[in-house]
Amino acid sequence: MAQHIVDLLRSLLAHYGYGAVAGALLLENAGLPVPGETVLLLASFLAYSEHRLRLPYIILIGICAATVGDNLGFAIVTVISSAGFFFGKHWDELVEILGDANVAVVIAICVLLAILWWRRRRRAADRS
């Protein structure tokens, strides 16, 4: 199972390069459970071993994506807390709606990973 996840991350890095690093770190620092640090370490390893990516660019993109993601997460929490102030006595309803949205995000990520896995298997079958 772990090898499959590493292979999936490696194929994403090979296909999307710096964008995969930026996206993973941005989403992780915004508060979503994405393996951003794992992607960063794997990208650094690939920069050393396969010379597809350059380490200085990985570091620069990592710093920028982590900063933007952290600020984005802070802005989202600020908006939610402001909404809670304005909702007042309806806070429980707002928490329930946001809880459902969190489940929807996890489901959307699972569907996206399933689609990427399916496309990878289909491409491998086409090559055979």
Secondary structure, 3 states (H helix, E strand, C coil): CHHHHHHHHHHHHHHHCHHHHHHHHHHHHHCCCCCHHHHHHHHHHHHHHCCCCCHHHHHHHHHHHHHHHHHHHHHHHHHHHHHHHHHHHHHHHHHHHHHHHHHHHHHHHHHHHHHHHHHHHHHHHHHC
